[in-house]
Amino acid sequence: MATWTNGKTETSAAKANYCDERIDLLADYYGALIDSGKIRAAGFLLGRNGKVFANRAAGKHVYTDDSGPAKPDAIKRMASITKVFTATAAMKLVEDGKLWLEQPVKSIIKEFDTPMHGEINLQHLLTHTSGLPADGGYFCEPYPIDWFDHINKKDWIKRLLSGPLQAKPGSQWNYSTLGFAVVGELITRASGMPMEDYIEQNIFKPLGMTRSFFNPPEALIPEVTTTEKWEADDLSGNGRKRSYSLGGFGAFASLPDLFRFAQCYLNGGTLDGVRILGRKTVEAMTRNQLDGVPSFHWSKNCINYRQGLGWGFFCDGPTVSPECYNHEGWGWCSLFIDPKESFVFASYMNTHEEWDPDVMVKPRTIAFSGIN
């Protein structure tokens, strides 16, 4: 039976107007996934009205059989949740007048100055409508291209631009991690410092996200939860020294840090007196930016897809408010922010299986069902 470890909380479920029994049901559900071997570990955090009222973890901290227990404040590879950090950094630079939403990428990255790519702008990249290659498997192709290997070279931008666009810019939603790698490169060039440093100095540190990094320091590597040996290898030696942009998938964070980031958004861009973004920028990022744009979306045809600037709205389910915005990350982890209910649900699972509704959808439904 999975054994749960409780992390720091700031209030009770009752004071948060949340059904306490649903917390136990959520823990039992994750516990059954751990006991069955479907996932190695799980952690979840629930917060409302600015305070955490549930913070638990169970399972194995790392991939080895002799691993210690999972930790509620473990540092987890955020994978695609990185994209909302990257989008936040890009919009800070927009606020500062160093970028603008409709700015053509070619004005900063000369390789985009072609008849095919010249129309692509920052807004296209932030809304996954650039027409650049979608992630492998997005079109349900049986033998997807390894896009990670595709850009794991010094000339990654030219490799990215080889071949035709998958759609005319602005005409179709195709989920593109490569597109956010380009956003990361724009941040580097517009800010004058590496994207990773810009995000750590202008988002993580000001928000008190003390367990969030692109390159976890040596002393904290034992605090990073891993699922397979390659993850541990990637943290050592030269594994984190890259020649390409990490804007689409490179950050690490803990669940309590994700809560601080989420609360900054719920507060309109500020936290503990520190301003990260203006309220109007937050409003723009967390509302739909598309009109009549279709999406294939891993075999799910959608004639009018919704997408914010970095943030998504893929929150199907009877218990989630339509206003809720979110992002998920492979491996798996998720962050859901419901402004209507002032509610945050953050979670991580240690598994490298394919996306599975048992792992990613059903727990979310349980978590939101406890809101009174």
Secondary structure, 3 states (H helix, E strand, C coil): CCCEEECCCCCCCCCCCECHHHHHHHHHHHHHHHHCCCCCEEEEEEEECCEEEEEEEEEECCCCCCCCECCCCCEEECHHHHHHHHHHHHHHHHHCCCCCCCCEHHHCCHHHCCCCCCCCEHHHHHCCCCCCCCCCCCCCCCCCCCHHHHHCCCCHHHHHCCCCCCCCCCCCECCCHHHHHHHHHHHHHHHCCCHHHHHHHHHHCCCCCCCCECCCCHHHHHHEECCCHHHHHHCCCCCCCCCCCCCCCCCEECHHHHHHHHHHHHCCCEECCEECCCHHHHHHHCCCCCCCCCECCCCCCECCCCECCCCECCCCCCCCCCCCEEEEECCCEEEEEECCCCEEEEEEECCCCCCCHHHHCHHHHHHHHCEC
